[in-house]
Each structure stands twice: as C-alpha cells, then as structure tokens.
Amino acid sequence: MDVEPLTGVIGARLTGVDLAKELRGPAIDDVVASLGAALDDHCVVVLPGQDLAPDAQVELSHHFGPPAETPFVGTMADQPEVIRVIKEAEEADAFNFGGAWHSDFSFLPSPPSYTLLHAIDVPTTGGDTVFTSMVAALEQLPGDMRTAIDKPGSRGVHTARDAYSPKLQALHDGLGSMDIRTDDSANEALEHPLLCTHPTSGRPVLFFNQTYVRDLTGLDLDEHATALLRHRLHDHSTDHRFTVRHRWRNGDLVIWDNRATQHLAVNDYGGQRRELHRTTVQGTVPA
C-alpha cells in the first residue's frame, strides 16, 4: 500500500490495494490496521478504483468496528447499514445532503468514529467534498480563543434541531430518492467536551462543528461573547489552511475520521446525478 499525502496538513491517497480482493484473503486485518494508521496520520484517506458491492462495504466497515446508528436517514432495504446518498439530475434546486460543515451525527452520545463513502455515480464536474483537520485547527487556534475554551468544563451543546427537526421536513423532501424523516427527537441536546484526546492517535482535537454545536457551555463568558466565540471557532476551523478538497471519480472510496475532521459536500453540480454509498462505524463517548 503506497501512501501519498495530499496536503501538508490533511489527507492521503492510498494505492496498491484492492479491498474487494483483500476481504477474501487472510491479511484483511493487517490491511485495516494499515488503514487505521494512515487515518491517525492523515485523518482522511482516498482509495481510488475500488469495486465494492454494498455488502462488501458493510463487511469492510465491520473490520473497523460495529455499525453506528443512522438516525433520521433511511437506509437500503436489503442493507440496513448503507445510506444511499443520492441527488438526481432533475433535483438541481434541492439542498445537498451534507451540504454544511459538520461531523457526522456528532449529536449522538457516542458519535461515529469513521465514515466510509463509496462513489457509485458521480458528476463529471462538481460535487466535491471538502475536509478540514480539527487537529491542525486546534494547533493553530489563536491564543485568546484557546484561553476561552481551555477549561475543564468547556463543552459544546450538540443537537440535530436545525438539521432534522420537523421544521426541516420540506427541505429534505426535495431529495426524492432519499428517505429522510424528521421528528421531535431532533430537538434533544447533549454536551461533549470541546477539547478531546483522540482515542487512537492520542492527539488533541477540537471537537466542534457549527451544524450540530448550537451553543457552548462551561465558559467564563456572557451570552453575547459565547455566541461570538462559536462563530469564530467555525470561521477558524474551516479556514483553507486546514483543508483538502476531494474531486470524486466513480470507484473512489474515501474514509475519514469524524473525531478529527469536519466535512462539507459542495452543491455545484446542478443537472447532474450523484450517488454514493455511506456506512459509519460506532465510536466512543468523546473524552
């Protein structure tokens, strides 16, 4: 397996491995261990030219850990762990699934560790995904912001209310090929630490994303200053210095670490079809 860094901060292209073949061989655990090490180093890995049926993608995901929950989003009828991320060509005016900076399902008590996304039918132009390193964002966090959040009780308040509560159902209905069902449970909220230690790499990370972190708590700040800090954390953590942009090709498998990244699906391919298959791996409680 050859590892080629894509930037000096985040992302690597991995070649020389056929995952469908490796799943049938005796060395799959070694391959997954190598993928895990690359993810610890680079946070996002791209494996081009992979031919993975949905059941094979599920099997590969299981080698990383048990499946994560998939609230609000329907899965394939015969593969209940696979989300078909689809936007049809005629849905040009619809929103883009994953089209705001986020970490997958961070509002869960134990958010996903890894996401695996396999390109099935992607546009010839557009439809890229951008990733940002929350390791690098923390390393270069301005001093006043670091002082504000570097407290034992500093936490982000995670909720799906502005993504999957019933007020958003009409928006989701624009994607006719996806089954997204909002409900009032999205209004629930829980807290995770803002500063975490990554459980496998041991690196400090900023566990924050604007889509699901709707408030901050445990800070010595008034309401106005807290709201301003939240917006500053977003602007800083998504700065181009910490990002890599992936241009999809059919057969690409991209795996990323939700505990160390955010990502954004760019909505710039109106009139073209886009389909990818997504699986997620159960993580642990952020600590």
C-alpha positions in Angstrom: 0.0 0.0 0.0 1.5 3.3 -1.1 0.6 6.4 0.9 0.8 9.8 -0.9 0.0 12.9 1.3 -2.4 15.2 -0.4 -1.5 18.3 1.6 0.9 19.1 4.3 -1.9 19.1 6.9 -4.7 16.6 6.0 -5.5 13.8 3.5 -3.6 11.0 1.7 -4.1 8.9 -1.4 -3.6 5.2 -0.9 -2.9 3.0 -3.9 -1.8 -0.6 -4.4 -4.6 -2.3 -2.6 -7.8 -4.0 -3.9 -10.1 -4.0 -0.9 -12.7 -6.4 -2.5 -9.9 -8.9 -3.0 -8.4 -8.3 0.4 -11.7 -9.0 2.1 -11.5 -12.6 0.7 -7.9 -13.1 1.8 -6.1 -13.8 5.1 -4.5 -10.4 5.5 -7.6 -8.2 5.8 -6.9 -7.4 9.5 -3.4 -6.2 8.6 -4.8 -4.1 5.8 -7.4 -2.5 8.1 -4.6 -1.9 10.7 -2.6 -0.1 8.0 -5.7 2.0 7.0 -6.2 2.9 10.7 -2.6 4.0 11.0 -2.9 6.2 7.8 -6.1 7.7 9.2 -4.3 8.5 12.5 -1.7 10.3 10.5 -3.8 12.0 7.8 -7.4 12.0 9.1 -8.8 11.3 5.5 -7.7 8.6 3.1 -8.7 8.2 -0.6 -8.6 4.8 -2.2 -9.3 5.1 -5.9 -10.7 2.4 -8.2 -12.4 0.3 -5.6 -15.2 -2.1 -6.7 -17.2 -2.7 -3.6 -20.7 -4.0 -3.6 -22.9 -2.7 -0.7 -22.4 -6.0 1.3 -18.6 -5.8 0.8 -18.6 -2.2 2.1 -20.6 -3.3 5.1 -18.1 -6.1 5.7 -15.2 -3.7 5.4 -16.8 -1.3 7.9 -17.2 -4.1 10.4 -13.5 -4.6 10.4 -13.2 -1.1 11.8 -15.9 -1.7 14.4 -19.6 -2.2 14.9 -22.1 -0.1 12.9 -23.1 3.3 14.1 -26.7 4.5 14.4 -28.2 6.2 11.4 -31.0 8.4 12.9 -33.4 10.3 10.7 -32.0 8.9 7.4 -33.4 5.8 5.7 -31.0 3.0 4.6 -31.1 0.4 1.8 -33.9 -2.1 2.2 -31.5 -5.1 1.9 -28.5 -3.4 3.6 -29.8 -1.6 6.7 -26.3 -0.1 7.4 -25.9 1.6 4.0 -27.2 5.1 3.3 -27.6 5.8 -0.4 -26.6 9.5 -0.8 -28.5 10.4 -3.9 -29.3 13.6 -5.7 -30.9 13.2 -9.1 -30.2 15.4 -12.1 -33.6 16.9 -12.1 -33.2 18.0 -8.4 -30.9 20.9 -9.2 -32.7 23.2 -6.8 -32.7 20.8 -3.9 -30.3 21.2 -1.0 -27.2 19.0 -0.9 -27.1 16.2 1.7 -24.2 17.0 3.9 -24.0 20.5 2.4 -22.9 22.3 5.6 -19.8 21.9 7.7 -20.3 19.1 10.1 -19.0 15.9 11.8 -21.4 13.0 11.1 -24.1 12.6 13.8 -22.0 14.4 16.5 -25.2 14.8 18.5 -25.2 11.1 19.4 -23.9 10.0 22.8 -21.2 8.0 21.0 -20.7 9.7 17.6 -19.3 7.7 14.7 -15.6 7.1 14.6 -15.2 6.5 10.8 -17.3 7.1 7.8 -16.8 5.2 4.5 -18.2 6.8 1.4 -18.0 4.9 -1.9 -18.6 6.7 -5.2 -21.1 4.9 -7.5 -22.3 7.6 -10.0 -20.7 11.0 -9.6 -20.8 14.1 -11.8 -18.1 14.8 -14.4 -17.6 18.2 -12.8 -18.6 19.4 -9.3 -19.9 17.6 -6.3 -16.6 17.7 -4.5 -16.2 17.1 -0.7 -14.0 19.3 1.4 -12.5 18.2 4.7 -10.8 20.2 7.4 -8.5 19.0 10.2 -9.6 19.7 13.7 -6.2 18.7 14.9 -4.5 21.4 12.9 -7.3 23.9 13.7 -6.6 23.4 17.4 -2.8 23.6 17.0 -3.2 27.0 15.4 -6.1 28.3 17.5 -5.5 32.0 18.4 -4.4 32.5 21.9 -7.5 34.3 23.2 -9.8 31.6 21.8 -7.6 28.8 23.3 -7.7 30.6 26.7 -11.5 30.9 26.5 -12.1 27.1 25.9 -9.2 25.6 27.7 -11.2 24.9 30.9 -12.1 21.6 32.4 -15.9 22.2 31.9 -15.8 23.7 28.4 -18.3 21.8 26.3 -20.3 22.1 23.1 -24.0 21.6 23.1 -24.8 19.2 20.3 -28.3 19.0 18.8 -29.9 18.0 15.5 -32.7 20.5 15.8 -31.5 22.7 12.9 -31.0 19.7 10.7 -33.6 17.1 11.4 -36.4 18.6 13.4 -39.9 18.7 11.7 -39.4 22.3 10.6 -36.8 21.0 8.1 -39.0 18.2 6.5 -40.0 20.3 3.5 -36.3 20.9 2.8 -35.5 17.2 2.9 -38.4 16.3 0.7 -36.6 17.9 -2.2 -34.4 14.8 -2.4 -36.9 12.4 -3.7 -34.6 9.3 -3.8 -33.6 9.6 -0.2 -35.8 8.8 2.8 -35.2 11.4 5.4 -37.7 11.5 8.2 -37.6 14.3 10.7 -39.1 14.1 14.2 -39.1 15.9 17.5 -36.3 13.8 19.0 -34.0 16.1 16.9 -34.7 18.9 19.5 -32.9 16.9 22.2 -29.4 18.2 23.1 -26.4 16.7 24.8 -22.9 18.0 25.7 -19.5 16.8 24.5 -16.1 18.3 25.6 -14.7 20.9 23.2 -11.2 19.7 23.8 -10.7 16.0 23.4 -7.9 13.5 23.2 -8.2 11.3 20.1 -8.6 7.7 21.3 -6.2 6.0 18.9 -3.7 8.7 17.8 -3.5 10.4 21.2 -3.5 13.8 19.6 -5.5 16.7 21.0 -8.5 17.7 18.8 -11.1 20.4 18.8 -14.5 18.6 18.8 -16.7 21.2 17.2 -18.9 21.8 14.2 -21.3 24.6 13.6 -24.2 22.5 12.2 -24.7 20.5 15.4 -23.0 22.6 18.0 -25.6 25.2 18.6 -24.2 26.6 21.9 -21.2 26.5 24.2 -21.2 26.0 27.9 -18.8 25.9 30.8 -17.1 29.1 29.7 -16.5 32.3 31.7 -18.3 34.4 29.1 -21.6 36.2 28.8 -24.2 35.1 26.2 -23.0 37.6 23.5 -19.4 36.7 23.9 -20.2 32.9 23.8 -22.2 33.3 20.6 -19.3 35.3 19.0 -16.8 32.7 20.1 -18.9 30.0 18.5 -18.9 31.8 15.1 -15.1 32.5 15.5 -14.5 28.8 16.1 -16.4 28.0 12.9 -14.5 30.5 10.8 -11.2 29.5 12.1 -11.6 25.7 11.9 -12.9 25.8 8.3 -10.1 28.1 7.1 -8.5 26.9 3.9 -5.1 26.3 5.6 -6.5 23.2 7.3 -8.5 21.7 4.3 -8.3 19.3 1.5 -10.8 19.1 -1.4 -11.6 15.7 -3.0 -12.8 15.5 -6.6 -14.8 12.3 -6.9 -14.4 9.6 -9.5 -16.5 6.5 -9.8 -15.0 3.8 -7.6 -13.4 6.1 -5.1 -13.6 5.0 -1.5 -13.0 7.8 0.9 -12.6 7.0 4.6 -12.4 9.8 7.2 -12.2 10.1 11.0 -15.2 12.1 12.3 -13.4 12.6 15.6 -10.6 14.6 14.0 -12.4 16.3 11.0 -15.3 18.2 9.6 -16.5 17.9 6.0 -18.8 19.7 3.5 -20.4 18.4 0.3 -20.3 21.1 -2.3 -23.5 21.8 -4.1 -22.3 22.9 -7.6 -23.4 20.2 -9.9 -27.0 21.1 -10.8 -28.3 19.0 -13.7 -26.0 16.0 -13.0 -26.7 12.9 -11.0 -24.7 12.0 -7.8 -24.9 8.7 -5.9 -22.6 7.5 -3.2 -22.9 4.7 -0.6 -22.2 5.6 3.0 -21.5 3.4 6.1 -20.5 4.6 9.5 -18.6 2.9 12.4 -19.6 3.2 16.0 -17.3 5.4 18.1 -16.9 6.0 21.8 -18.0 8.8 24.1 -15.7 11.9 23.4 -13.4 12.4 26.3 
